[in-house]
Amino acid sequence: MRLRLGWRRTGGALLAMFAVAAAVAIPSSPAHASGFPAAGGSGWSWSYRYTSGTDLSVAGGLPGVFMRMSGSDVDGNRTLFPLVLDTARDGFCAGVAVYDSDGNQVIAPLITCDGQAFGTTRSFRGDATVLLFQANGQGIISGGFYFETIPGFDGDPGMRTAGTGFHWNYTNATNFAFDMTVPGASVQGTGFHETSPDARGARFTIAWTGGSSCVQADIQGEEPTIPGGNTAVACPFGSPGSGSLRNMHNGVVLRTFAGSHALNGRIPMPFTFAS
C-alpha cells in the first residue's frame, strides 16, 4: 500500500505538468494517442548527471530529435542552457520546453524545423521538468514526446555531487537499459516490452558504493501490480542485490535509497500524439 501511494503521486504530478504544457505546445484536445511510435522505442533516451557539485549535464532523444543541456546549480540556484536539433527530414520539427516546480516556464519553448535552437533559462530554484517533443510546423505536438524531472534536492543538498543522476535509453524497438547513481549506491538494469503492447518487464542490480548502511532499490509500474521480488538490497562490502518485475503498465518507476539519500526516476512508455 505504501508503494501504491507513491506511484499515484508520480502520475498526478506528470498530469499537472501536462496540463500546463497544453497551453504552449500540446493541443488541448488531441485527436488521439496512437499507441507506440512507428519504430517502437528506437531513438528514445534521457539522462541527467551532476559532473561536479555545481554543474549538470542533460541529454535526451526522440526519433529525429536530439537535445543537450548544460547547466549550473549553485546552492540550488539553477540556470540551464538547452540546445535542440532536428536531425531528420521526416516531416516533424523538434522542440524542448523547461518548467520549474510550480509549472511555470523558465524559458520560451524552443522549436526548430530541419535546424537547431538554443537558449538560456532564467535563474530558478527547485525541480526542472523537461518536455522533449516532435511537433508539426505550427509547433503543436504531433509525434513522440515525454516529460522528465531533475529534482531540485533542496531538502538534500548532499545529492548535488559528481555522479548523481539517472539515465535510460532504448537499445532497439522493444528493449531498454537504465542506470541510477546516488552517493553510496549504483543501480543498473535492462527492460523489455511484454506481449501486451502497454506492459513492460525489467530486471536490475544494486551495488553498495560507500557509507555505513545497506542500500536499497525497488521498481514498479505507474499502475501498480502486486510486488514480488521487485526490491533489492546491498550491504557494505557485500555482493550486489538484484530484483525484477513483469507486467508493469505505463511508466516504469525506479527508486533508490542510500542512508539519508533517495532518488526516483521514471522510464516513460513510448507513444505518440496525432493532431
Summary of the structure (lengths in Angstrom):
residues: 275
radius of gyration: 18.1
end to end distance: 37.9
largest distance: 55.8
contacts: 958
relative contact order: 0.18
helix: 9%
strand: 54%
